[in-house]
Amino acid sequence: MQIIDRVGGGDAFAGALIFALLSKKNAKDALQFAVAASCLKQTIPGDFNLVSAEE
């Protein structure tokens, strides 16, 4: 993975964690989802995470 822009990585993590927990994922799966969302966000320039939950 090549980091393009680190801005928003923490926000992406927090948002994804909340989404996963509200979607009734267990703690381990919710954390894995949040880490993945944060990592993917860092490959996108700007403040928005432009990936879907499926990605």
mmJSON file of the N, C-alpha and C atoms, coordinates in Angstrom:
{"data_MODEL":{"atom_site":{
"group_PDB":["ATOM","ATOM","ATOM","ATOM","ATOM","ATOM","ATOM","ATOM","ATOM","ATOM","ATOM","ATOM","ATOM","ATOM","ATOM","ATOM","ATOM","ATOM","ATOM","ATOM","ATOM","ATOM","ATOM","ATOM","ATOM","ATOM","ATOM","ATOM","ATOM","ATOM","ATOM","ATOM","ATOM","ATOM","ATOM","ATOM","ATOM","ATOM","ATOM","ATOM","ATOM","ATOM","ATOM","ATOM","ATOM","ATOM","ATOM","ATOM","ATOM","ATOM","ATOM","ATOM","ATOM","ATOM","ATOM","ATOM","ATOM","ATOM","ATOM","ATOM","ATOM","ATOM","ATOM","ATOM","ATOM","ATOM","ATOM","ATOM","ATOM","ATOM","ATOM","ATOM","ATOM","ATOM","ATOM","ATOM","ATOM","ATOM","ATOM","ATOM","ATOM","ATOM","ATOM","ATOM","ATOM","ATOM","ATOM","ATOM","ATOM","ATOM","ATOM","ATOM","ATOM","ATOM","ATOM","ATOM","ATOM","ATOM","ATOM","ATOM","ATOM","ATOM","ATOM","ATOM","ATOM","ATOM","ATOM","ATOM","ATOM","ATOM","ATOM","ATOM","ATOM","ATOM","ATOM","ATOM","ATOM","ATOM","ATOM","ATOM","ATOM","ATOM","ATOM","ATOM","ATOM","ATOM","ATOM","ATOM","ATOM","ATOM","ATOM","ATOM","ATOM","ATOM","ATOM","ATOM","ATOM","ATOM","ATOM","ATOM","ATOM","ATOM","ATOM","ATOM","ATOM","ATOM","ATOM","ATOM","ATOM","ATOM","ATOM","ATOM","ATOM","ATOM","ATOM","ATOM","ATOM","ATOM","ATOM","ATOM","ATOM","ATOM","ATOM","ATOM","ATOM"],
"id":[1,2,3,4,5,6,7,8,9,10,11,12,13,14,15,16,17,18,19,20,21,22,23,24,25,26,27,28,29,30,31,32,33,34,35,36,37,38,39,40,41,42,43,44,45,46,47,48,49,50,51,52,53,54,55,56,57,58,59,60,61,62,63,64,65,66,67,68,69,70,71,72,73,74,75,76,77,78,79,80,81,82,83,84,85,86,87,88,89,90,91,92,93,94,95,96,97,98,99,100,101,102,103,104,105,106,107,108,109,110,111,112,113,114,115,116,117,118,119,120,121,122,123,124,125,126,127,128,129,130,131,132,133,134,135,136,137,138,139,140,141,142,143,144,145,146,147,148,149,150,151,152,153,154,155,156,157,158,159,160,161,162,163,164,165],
"type_symbol":["N","C","C","N","C","C","N","C","C","N","C","C","N","C","C","N","C","C","N","C","C","N","C","C","N","C","C","N","C","C","N","C","C","N","C","C","N","C","C","N","C","C","N","C","C","N","C","C","N","C","C","N","C","C","N","C","C","N","C","C","N","C","C","N","C","C","N","C","C","N","C","C","N","C","C","N","C","C","N","C","C","N","C","C","N","C","C","N","C","C","N","C","C","N","C","C","N","C","C","N","C","C","N","C","C","N","C","C","N","C","C","N","C","C","N","C","C","N","C","C","N","C","C","N","C","C","N","C","C","N","C","C","N","C","C","N","C","C","N","C","C","N","C","C","N","C","C","N","C","C","N","C","C","N","C","C","N","C","C","N","C","C","N","C","C"],
"label_atom_id":["N","CA","C","N","CA","C","N","CA","C","N","CA","C","N","CA","C","N","CA","C","N","CA","C","N","CA","C","N","CA","C","N","CA","C","N","CA","C","N","CA","C","N","CA","C","N","CA","C","N","CA","C","N","CA","C","N","CA","C","N","CA","C","N","CA","C","N","CA","C","N","CA","C","N","CA","C","N","CA","C","N","CA","C","N","CA","C","N","CA","C","N","CA","C","N","CA","C","N","CA","C","N","CA","C","N","CA","C","N","CA","C","N","CA","C","N","CA","C","N","CA","C","N","CA","C","N","CA","C","N","CA","C","N","CA","C","N","CA","C","N","CA","C","N","CA","C","N","CA","C","N","CA","C","N","CA","C","N","CA","C","N","CA","C","N","CA","C","N","CA","C","N","CA","C","N","CA","C","N","CA","C","N","CA","C","N","CA","C","N","CA","C"],
"label_alt_id":[null,null,null,null,null,null,null,null,null,null,null,null,null,null,null,null,null,null,null,null,null,null,null,null,null,null,null,null,null,null,null,null,null,null,null,null,null,null,null,null,null,null,null,null,null,null,null,null,null,null,null,null,null,null,null,null,null,null,null,null,null,null,null,null,null,null,null,null,null,null,null,null,null,null,null,null,null,null,null,null,null,null,null,null,null,null,null,null,null,null,null,null,null,null,null,null,null,null,null,null,null,null,null,null,null,null,null,null,null,null,null,null,null,null,null,null,null,null,null,null,null,null,null,null,null,null,null,null,null,null,null,null,null,null,null,null,null,null,null,null,null,null,null,null,null,null,null,null,null,null,null,null,null,null,null,null,null,null,null,null,null,null,null,null,null],
"label_comp_id":["MET","MET","MET","GLN","GLN","GLN","ILE","ILE","ILE","ILE","ILE","ILE","ASP","ASP","ASP","ARG","ARG","ARG","VAL","VAL","VAL","GLY","GLY","GLY","GLY","GLY","GLY","GLY","GLY","GLY","ASP","ASP","ASP","ALA","ALA","ALA","PHE","PHE","PHE","ALA","ALA","ALA","GLY","GLY","GLY","ALA","ALA","ALA","LEU","LEU","LEU","ILE","ILE","ILE","PHE","PHE","PHE","ALA","ALA","ALA","LEU","LEU","LEU","LEU","LEU","LEU","SER","SER","SER","LYS","LYS","LYS","LYS","LYS","LYS","ASN","ASN","ASN","ALA","ALA","ALA","LYS","LYS","LYS","ASP","ASP","ASP","ALA","ALA","ALA","LEU","LEU","LEU","GLN","GLN","GLN","PHE","PHE","PHE","ALA","ALA","ALA","VAL","VAL","VAL","ALA","ALA","ALA","ALA","ALA","ALA","SER","SER","SER","CYS","CYS","CYS","LEU","LEU","LEU","LYS","LYS","LYS","GLN","GLN","GLN","THR","THR","THR","ILE","ILE","ILE","PRO","PRO","PRO","GLY","GLY","GLY","ASP","ASP","ASP","PHE","PHE","PHE","ASN","ASN","ASN","LEU","LEU","LEU","VAL","VAL","VAL","SER","SER","SER","ALA","ALA","ALA","GLU","GLU","GLU","GLU","GLU","GLU"],
"label_asym_id":["A","A","A","A","A","A","A","A","A","A","A","A","A","A","A","A","A","A","A","A","A","A","A","A","A","A","A","A","A","A","A","A","A","A","A","A","A","A","A","A","A","A","A","A","A","A","A","A","A","A","A","A","A","A","A","A","A","A","A","A","A","A","A","A","A","A","A","A","A","A","A","A","A","A","A","A","A","A","A","A","A","A","A","A","A","A","A","A","A","A","A","A","A","A","A","A","A","A","A","A","A","A","A","A","A","A","A","A","A","A","A","A","A","A","A","A","A","A","A","A","A","A","A","A","A","A","A","A","A","A","A","A","A","A","A","A","A","A","A","A","A","A","A","A","A","A","A","A","A","A","A","A","A","A","A","A","A","A","A","A","A","A","A","A","A"],
"label_entity_id":["1","1","1","1","1","1","1","1","1","1","1","1","1","1","1","1","1","1","1","1","1","1","1","1","1","1","1","1","1","1","1","1","1","1","1","1","1","1","1","1","1","1","1","1","1","1","1","1","1","1","1","1","1","1","1","1","1","1","1","1","1","1","1","1","1","1","1","1","1","1","1","1","1","1","1","1","1","1","1","1","1","1","1","1","1","1","1","1","1","1","1","1","1","1","1","1","1","1","1","1","1","1","1","1","1","1","1","1","1","1","1","1","1","1","1","1","1","1","1","1","1","1","1","1","1","1","1","1","1","1","1","1","1","1","1","1","1","1","1","1","1","1","1","1","1","1","1","1","1","1","1","1","1","1","1","1","1","1","1","1","1","1","1","1","1"],
"label_seq_id":[1,1,1,2,2,2,3,3,3,4,4,4,5,5,5,6,6,6,7,7,7,8,8,8,9,9,9,10,10,10,11,11,11,12,12,12,13,13,13,14,14,14,15,15,15,16,16,16,17,17,17,18,18,18,19,19,19,20,20,20,21,21,21,22,22,22,23,23,23,24,24,24,25,25,25,26,26,26,27,27,27,28,28,28,29,29,29,30,30,30,31,31,31,32,32,32,33,33,33,34,34,34,35,35,35,36,36,36,37,37,37,38,38,38,39,39,39,40,40,40,41,41,41,42,42,42,43,43,43,44,44,44,45,45,45,46,46,46,47,47,47,48,48,48,49,49,49,50,50,50,51,51,51,52,52,52,53,53,53,54,54,54,55,55,55],
"pdbx_PDB_ins_code":[null,null,null,null,null,null,null,null,null,null,null,null,null,null,null,null,null,null,null,null,null,null,null,null,null,null,null,null,null,null,null,null,null,null,null,null,null,null,null,null,null,null,null,null,null,null,null,null,null,null,null,null,null,null,null,null,null,null,null,null,null,null,null,null,null,null,null,null,null,null,null,null,null,null,null,null,null,null,null,null,null,null,null,null,null,null,null,null,null,null,null,null,null,null,null,null,null,null,null,null,null,null,null,null,null,null,null,null,null,null,null,null,null,null,null,null,null,null,null,null,null,null,null,null,null,null,null,null,null,null,null,null,null,null,null,null,null,null,null,null,null,null,null,null,null,null,null,null,null,null,null,null,null,null,null,null,null,null,null,null,null,null,null,null,null],
"Cartn_x":[0.833,0.0,0.881,0.551,1.274,0.417,0.976,0.238,0.251,-0.937,-1.097,-1.379,-2.271,-2.686,-3.142,-2.461,-2.786,-3.929,-4.33,-5.425,-6.717,-7.377,-8.662,-8.58,-7.382,-7.243,-7.886,-7.723,-8.333,-9.847,-10.314,-11.763,-12.372,-11.676,-12.166,-12.227,-11.211,-11.196,-12.389,-12.582,-13.662,-15.028,-15.23,-16.509,-16.784,-15.753,-15.917,-16.17,-15.514,-15.729,-17.171,-17.656,-19.047,-20.007,-19.773,-20.623,-20.641,-19.462,-19.366,-20.073,-19.892,-20.544,-22.064,-22.529,-23.975,-24.552,-23.674,-24.095,-24.011,-23.791,-23.775,-22.585,-21.462,-20.25,-19.645,-18.944,-18.282,-17.066,-16.478,-15.402,-14.214,-13.808,-12.654,-12.932,-14.083,-14.424,-14.589,-15.148,-15.322,-13.973,-13.016,-11.679,-10.976,-11.099,-10.487,-11.088,-12.392,-13.073,-12.582,-12.457,-12.016,-10.575,-9.703,-8.31,-8.244,-9.023,-9.042,-9.535,-10.573,-11.102,-10.065,-9.364,-8.327,-7.189,-6.776,-5.708,-6.128,-7.339,-7.82,-7.934,-8.372,-8.496,-7.156,-6.087,-4.773,-4.254,-4.955,-4.58,-5.359,-6.198,-7.057,-6.694,-6.44,-6.147,-7.403,-7.215,-8.328,-8.919,-10.009,-10.622,-11.675,-12.069,-13.184,-12.703,-13.355,-13.085,-14.055,-13.564,-14.416,-14.572,-14.454,-14.624,-15.926,-16.439,-17.683,-17.368,-18.385,-18.21,-17.76,-18.197,-17.813,-16.325,-15.753,-14.333,-13.484],
"Cartn_y":[-1.17,0.0,1.237,2.184,3.447,4.532,5.201,6.268,7.5,8.007,9.203,10.412,10.259,11.366,10.803,11.199,10.657,11.397,12.538,13.318,12.507,12.403,11.709,10.248,9.732,8.319,7.972,8.848,8.62,8.747,9.72,9.889,8.685,8.177,6.993,5.797,5.663,4.576,4.689,5.879,6.073,5.834,6.389,6.213,4.765,4.071,2.665,1.796,2.125,1.364,1.528,2.757,3.002,2.273,2.376,1.695,0.189,-0.391,-1.84,-2.28,-1.534,-1.9,-1.755,-0.708,-0.542,-1.603,-2.184,-3.261,-4.627,-4.624,-5.842,-6.76,-6.193,-7.001,-7.198,-8.333,-8.532,-7.605,-7.476,-6.513,-6.744,-7.993,-8.293,-7.887,-8.266,-7.923,-6.415,-5.75,-4.3,-3.593,-4.055,-3.456,-3.716,-4.918,-5.224,-4.353,-4.158,-3.317,-1.873,-1.37,0.002,0.213,-0.725,-0.62,-0.637,-1.51,-1.578,-0.265,0.319,1.588,2.696,2.72,3.722,3.553,2.324,2.054,2.455,2.097,2.46,3.969,4.663,6.121,6.755,6.213,6.812,6.644,5.892,5.755,6.726,7.58,8.513,9.937,10.837,12.222,12.933,13.827,14.622,14.072,14.718,14.407,13.316,12.843,11.911,10.494,9.532,8.118,7.662,7.474,7.208,5.728,4.876,3.439,2.986,1.882,1.352,0.358,-0.002,-0.987,-2.328,-2.663,-3.935,-3.974,-2.817,-2.794,-3.026],
"Cartn_z":[0.0,0.0,0.0,-0.852,-0.903,-0.26,0.736,1.412,0.527,0.212,-0.605,0.281,1.25,2.109,3.449,4.519,5.84,6.517,5.969,6.553,6.507,7.625,7.682,8.069,8.262,8.617,9.95,10.929,12.239,12.196,11.428,11.272,10.569,9.553,8.841,9.787,10.64,11.621,12.567,13.127,14.1,13.465,12.288,11.607,11.262,10.792,10.421,11.651,12.752,13.987,14.474,14.468,14.877,13.947,12.638,11.659,11.913,12.123,12.317,13.595,14.667,15.929,15.833,15.146,14.956,14.022,13.186,12.281,12.95,14.267,15.086,14.815,14.341,14.2,15.592,15.781,17.069,17.143,18.324,18.548,17.616,17.432,16.577,15.133,14.604,13.223,13.051,14.061,13.996,13.934,14.739,14.713,13.386,12.859,11.563,10.464,10.495,9.522,9.63,10.862,11.082,10.622,10.91,10.46,8.936,8.312,6.847,6.25,6.831,6.329,6.46,7.576,7.781,6.78,6.551,5.581,4.17,3.78,2.445,2.29,3.342,3.271,2.947,3.479,3.276,1.849,1.037,-0.376,-1.257,-0.64,-1.368,-0.953,-1.916,-1.542,-1.028,-0.08,0.429,1.706,2.122,3.41,3.372,2.212,2.114,1.845,2.486,2.238,1.154,-0.054,-1.208,-1.518,-0.52,-0.737,-0.085,-0.557,0.005,1.125,1.867,2.939,2.371,1.164,0.541,0.202,-0.15,-0.5,0.726],
"occupancy":[1.0,1.0,1.0,1.0,1.0,1.0,1.0,1.0,1.0,1.0,1.0,1.0,1.0,1.0,1.0,1.0,1.0,1.0,1.0,1.0,1.0,1.0,1.0,1.0,1.0,1.0,1.0,1.0,1.0,1.0,1.0,1.0,1.0,1.0,1.0,1.0,1.0,1.0,1.0,1.0,1.0,1.0,1.0,1.0,1.0,1.0,1.0,1.0,1.0,1.0,1.0,1.0,1.0,1.0,1.0,1.0,1.0,1.0,1.0,1.0,1.0,1.0,1.0,1.0,1.0,1.0,1.0,1.0,1.0,1.0,1.0,1.0,1.0,1.0,1.0,1.0,1.0,1.0,1.0,1.0,1.0,1.0,1.0,1.0,1.0,1.0,1.0,1.0,1.0,1.0,1.0,1.0,1.0,1.0,1.0,1.0,1.0,1.0,1.0,1.0,1.0,1.0,1.0,1.0,1.0,1.0,1.0,1.0,1.0,1.0,1.0,1.0,1.0,1.0,1.0,1.0,1.0,1.0,1.0,1.0,1.0,1.0,1.0,1.0,1.0,1.0,1.0,1.0,1.0,1.0,1.0,1.0,1.0,1.0,1.0,1.0,1.0,1.0,1.0,1.0,1.0,1.0,1.0,1.0,1.0,1.0,1.0,1.0,1.0,1.0,1.0,1.0,1.0,1.0,1.0,1.0,1.0,1.0,1.0,1.0,1.0,1.0,1.0,1.0,1.0],
"B_iso_or_equiv":[0.0,0.0,0.0,0.0,0.0,0.0,0.0,0.0,0.0,0.0,0.0,0.0,0.0,0.0,0.0,0.0,0.0,0.0,0.0,0.0,0.0,0.0,0.0,0.0,0.0,0.0,0.0,0.0,0.0,0.0,0.0,0.0,0.0,0.0,0.0,0.0,0.0,0.0,0.0,0.0,0.0,0.0,0.0,0.0,0.0,0.0,0.0,0.0,0.0,0.0,0.0,0.0,0.0,0.0,0.0,0.0,0.0,0.0,0.0,0.0,0.0,0.0,0.0,0.0,0.0,0.0,0.0,0.0,0.0,0.0,0.0,0.0,0.0,0.0,0.0,0.0,0.0,0.0,0.0,0.0,0.0,0.0,0.0,0.0,0.0,0.0,0.0,0.0,0.0,0.0,0.0,0.0,0.0,0.0,0.0,0.0,0.0,0.0,0.0,0.0,0.0,0.0,0.0,0.0,0.0,0.0,0.0,0.0,0.0,0.0,0.0,0.0,0.0,0.0,0.0,0.0,0.0,0.0,0.0,0.0,0.0,0.0,0.0,0.0,0.0,0.0,0.0,0.0,0.0,0.0,0.0,0.0,0.0,0.0,0.0,0.0,0.0,0.0,0.0,0.0,0.0,0.0,0.0,0.0,0.0,0.0,0.0,0.0,0.0,0.0,0.0,0.0,0.0,0.0,0.0,0.0,0.0,0.0,0.0,0.0,0.0,0.0,0.0,0.0,0.0],
"pdbx_formal_charge":[null,null,null,null,null,null,null,null,null,null,null,null,null,null,null,null,null,null,null,null,null,null,null,null,null,null,null,null,null,null,null,null,null,null,null,null,null,null,null,null,null,null,null,null,null,null,null,null,null,null,null,null,null,null,null,null,null,null,null,null,null,null,null,null,null,null,null,null,null,null,null,null,null,null,null,null,null,null,null,null,null,null,null,null,null,null,null,null,null,null,null,null,null,null,null,null,null,null,null,null,null,null,null,null,null,null,null,null,null,null,null,null,null,null,null,null,null,null,null,null,null,null,null,null,null,null,null,null,null,null,null,null,null,null,null,null,null,null,null,null,null,null,null,null,null,null,null,null,null,null,null,null,null,null,null,null,null,null,null,null,null,null,null,null,null],
"auth_seq_id":[1,1,1,2,2,2,3,3,3,4,4,4,5,5,5,6,6,6,7,7,7,8,8,8,9,9,9,10,10,10,11,11,11,12,12,12,13,13,13,14,14,14,15,15,15,16,16,16,17,17,17,18,18,18,19,19,19,20,20,20,21,21,21,22,22,22,23,23,23,24,24,24,25,25,25,26,26,26,27,27,27,28,28,28,29,29,29,30,30,30,31,31,31,32,32,32,33,33,33,34,34,34,35,35,35,36,36,36,37,37,37,38,38,38,39,39,39,40,40,40,41,41,41,42,42,42,43,43,43,44,44,44,45,45,45,46,46,46,47,47,47,48,48,48,49,49,49,50,50,50,51,51,51,52,52,52,53,53,53,54,54,54,55,55,55],
"auth_comp_id":["MET","MET","MET","GLN","GLN","GLN","ILE","ILE","ILE","ILE","ILE","ILE","ASP","ASP","ASP","ARG","ARG","ARG","VAL","VAL","VAL","GLY","GLY","GLY","GLY","GLY","GLY","GLY","GLY","GLY","ASP","ASP","ASP","ALA","ALA","ALA","PHE","PHE","PHE","ALA","ALA","ALA","GLY","GLY","GLY","ALA","ALA","ALA","LEU","LEU","LEU","ILE","ILE","ILE","PHE","PHE","PHE","ALA","ALA","ALA","LEU","LEU","LEU","LEU","LEU","LEU","SER","SER","SER","LYS","LYS","LYS","LYS","LYS","LYS","ASN","ASN","ASN","ALA","ALA","ALA","LYS","LYS","LYS","ASP","ASP","ASP","ALA","ALA","ALA","LEU","LEU","LEU","GLN","GLN","GLN","PHE","PHE","PHE","ALA","ALA","ALA","VAL","VAL","VAL","ALA","ALA","ALA","ALA","ALA","ALA","SER","SER","SER","CYS","CYS","CYS","LEU","LEU","LEU","LYS","LYS","LYS","GLN","GLN","GLN","THR","THR","THR","ILE","ILE","ILE","PRO","PRO","PRO","GLY","GLY","GLY","ASP","ASP","ASP","PHE","PHE","PHE","ASN","ASN","ASN","LEU","LEU","LEU","VAL","VAL","VAL","SER","SER","SER","ALA","ALA","ALA","GLU","GLU","GLU","GLU","GLU","GLU"],
"auth_asym_id":["A","A","A","A","A","A","A","A","A","A","A","A","A","A","A","A","A","A","A","A","A","A","A","A","A","A","A","A","A","A","A","A","A","A","A","A","A","A","A","A","A","A","A","A","A","A","A","A","A","A","A","A","A","A","A","A","A","A","A","A","A","A","A","A","A","A","A","A","A","A","A","A","A","A","A","A","A","A","A","A","A","A","A","A","A","A","A","A","A","A","A","A","A","A","A","A","A","A","A","A","A","A","A","A","A","A","A","A","A","A","A","A","A","A","A","A","A","A","A","A","A","A","A","A","A","A","A","A","A","A","A","A","A","A","A","A","A","A","A","A","A","A","A","A","A","A","A","A","A","A","A","A","A","A","A","A","A","A","A","A","A","A","A","A","A"],
"auth_atom_id":["N","CA","C","N","CA","C","N","CA","C","N","CA","C","N","CA","C","N","CA","C","N","CA","C","N","CA","C","N","CA","C","N","CA","C","N","CA","C","N","CA","C","N","CA","C","N","CA","C","N","CA","C","N","CA","C","N","CA","C","N","CA","C","N","CA","C","N","CA","C","N","CA","C","N","CA","C","N","CA","C","N","CA","C","N","CA","C","N","CA","C","N","CA","C","N","CA","C","N","CA","C","N","CA","C","N","CA","C","N","CA","C","N","CA","C","N","CA","C","N","CA","C","N","CA","C","N","CA","C","N","CA","C","N","CA","C","N","CA","C","N","CA","C","N","CA","C","N","CA","C","N","CA","C","N","CA","C","N","CA","C","N","CA","C","N","CA","C","N","CA","C","N","CA","C","N","CA","C","N","CA","C","N","CA","C","N","CA","C","N","CA","C"],
"pdbx_PDB_model_num":[1,1,1,1,1,1,1,1,1,1,1,1,1,1,1,1,1,1,1,1,1,1,1,1,1,1,1,1,1,1,1,1,1,1,1,1,1,1,1,1,1,1,1,1,1,1,1,1,1,1,1,1,1,1,1,1,1,1,1,1,1,1,1,1,1,1,1,1,1,1,1,1,1,1,1,1,1,1,1,1,1,1,1,1,1,1,1,1,1,1,1,1,1,1,1,1,1,1,1,1,1,1,1,1,1,1,1,1,1,1,1,1,1,1,1,1,1,1,1,1,1,1,1,1,1,1,1,1,1,1,1,1,1,1,1,1,1,1,1,1,1,1,1,1,1,1,1,1,1,1,1,1,1,1,1,1,1,1,1,1,1,1,1,1,1]
}}}
